[in-house]
């Protein structure tokens, strides 16, 4: 009876389990990639906003001073901060493009690796007792 149940599981239930593994792997991967994008956007936007704030402060300082040399220095400083903000904007665009390209490849790899998982990678048939047992964790990691 146990042997029939095990045979049934491997033939009928394993494809369903495998389907769940594949889709769960894709969902986890998509979640992780999206979380990374959100974190990168947040951090980079904060740096960009800080640079723009510093540029505005330098411009205000330039407008408030009567000294032409200082005015020129403040405007140069503002220009540098604006360039920094532009750098952060380009960096964000580049990193998001790279993440988007990589995510497609990563999703395909996760799907492929998940589809290669076989029942005997997860379960072991104990011939003496006629039972199906989970593979020990250390064997999965090897």
C-alpha positions, 0 to 999 in steps of 0.5 A: 500500500505504501509503495502505491502511495509513493508511486502515486505521489511521484507520478501524480503529485510531484508535477504539481509540487514542481509547478509550485516550486517553479512559480514560487521561485519566480515570485521570490526572485521577482520580489527580491529584484523589486525590493532591490530596485526600490532600495536603490531608487530611494537611496539614490533619490535621497543623494540627488535631492541632497545635492539639489538642496545644496545647489539651491543653498549655494545659489541663494548664498550667491544672490545674498552676497555683494562680493563678486568673488564670493558670488562666483565661488557660490555659483561654481559650487552650485554648478558642482552640486547640480553636476552631482545631482545629474550624476546620481540621475544618470547612475540611477537610470543606468543601474535600473537598466542593468537590473532590468536586463539582469532580472530577465536572465535571473528569472530564466535561470531560476525557472530553469534550475527550478524545473531541473529539481527532481523528486529524488533531489527532495525525497529519498525512498527508504527501501527497507521501510518502504517510506518516502523521506525528505532528503537531509538538508546537508545533502541538498546543499552539496 
